Amino acid sequence: MTYQHQYTDGTPINLTMGKVVCVGRNYAEHARELNNPVPSEPLLFIKPATAVVPLADGFQLPNGRGAVHYETEIALLIGAPLSGTVNPADAAGAIAGVGLALDLTLRELQDQLKAKGHPWERAKAFDAACPLSTFVRPEQAPALNAIPLQLTINGELRQQGTSAEMITPIIALLQHIAGVFTLLPGDVVITGTPAGVGVLNPGDALELAIPGVLHQTSRVLD
């Protein structure tokens, strides 16, 4: 399965999938549920393009590598370069779409890596570690400081939150990332997860939503 950016109406987006810039612990309640300190600045890591698969097609979990946790996140498609010092208007103008992603995590492996002071990529950047939805156009999305998101698994609401709860809001987040490394058209930024993360199992039926705007079903394949 290959991923091609597109809008929810099926219109292809002529941008090649780039890197995925991920933000850890951007919701205080999620940091607390994993007994992690709340960071003083955005905690960044990257998933490669090879980690991205279409959410709608379903996805498989890696075999024999321990429990895989779901983390539902607002995803921002970058449509213009952002680098260095960026003003808020340019940061907002670079958003080509708003969608949803799952940041899949090999939690036991991540804990082992963290305990040794090692990078997280082995636990975060494996193939199919970032199922990604289609995107709504920015003008169709809610205000950036009030985007709701939710995840239901097998009919049970597991995660619910809003961008208003982010420690670092979306525009400030893009400005910060651009000051660390360049964002290019086709890159995606996933912005942190609210509380309620947990284990996925083969056969699980998932529904991810920005209520009233985007609804995406998926399944953990056997």
PyMOL commands that set and color helices and strands:
alter all, ss='L'
color gray80, all
select helices_A, chain A and resi 28-33+49-51+55-57+88-93+107-116+121-124+138-140+144-146+163-165+170-180
alter helices_A, ss='H'
color red, helices_A
select strands_A, chain A and resi 20-24+43-47+52-54+68-70+72-78+95-102+105-106+130-132+148-153+156-162+188-190+198-199+205-210+214-219
alter strands_A, ss='S'
color yellow, strands_A
deselect
rebuild
show_as cartoon
